[in-house]
Amino acid sequence: MAAAASEFASGGFAGTSLRQIARTAGVDPALVHHYFASKEDLFLASLAMPINPLEILRASLPDPAQVESFGTELLTIVVPLWDSPEVSPRLAAIVRSIIEDSGVSSMMEEFIRDRVFATILAGFGPRLDDRQRAGLFVRIHALVFGLLVDRYLARIPAIVALGPEEVAEVYGPMLDSAIAAVLGPQGRPESGR
């Protein structure tokens, strides 16, 4: 799995072959084919994170009523996880594959929207309507995905050089503002937005 995660992280889904993964792992390609019927099966298996991000979010997210800092607090939780050596290569593989392969992109969008984003919004309770949920998804997804691409794929030196707390300090206010634009001051839904 380590060889698969490493190869997908460096080459993306489209640019990685089962033969290449077998070579990196030092095994016969037939062995890889024996356990995985397709590259997609191996990719999905390689995404197995050493942590369950949904459990961490459920246990760590602040009260969304504190909307003025909710985005900053969210980044304070997730960036150290993203930076960990156990997670970072898998995260890079996911992001690269989302960009390169529309099938993976659709699959991951569904997972992010229906599992991760639903977990993030759970604390807001029933007070959000569908329009607000959609607005929050677009805003949070755009900012967070941009951060992921810049920090872990494009590896923009100024962004990579930031420590996790600094990432939250720089990107958090933008995320807080994006959330407030949908929810209004103090987390109360704005009418007409």
Secondary structure, DSSP 8 states (H G I E B T S, - for coil): -HHHHHHHHHHTTTT--HHHHHHHHTS-HHHHHHH-SSHHHHHHHHT--SS-HHHHHHHH---TT-HHHHHHHHHHHHHHHHHSTTTHHHHHHHHHHHHH-HHHHHHHHHHIIIIIIHHHHGGGGGG--HHHHHHHHHHHHHHHHHHHIIIIIS--HHHHTS-HHHHHHHHHHHHHHHHHHHH-GGG---TT-
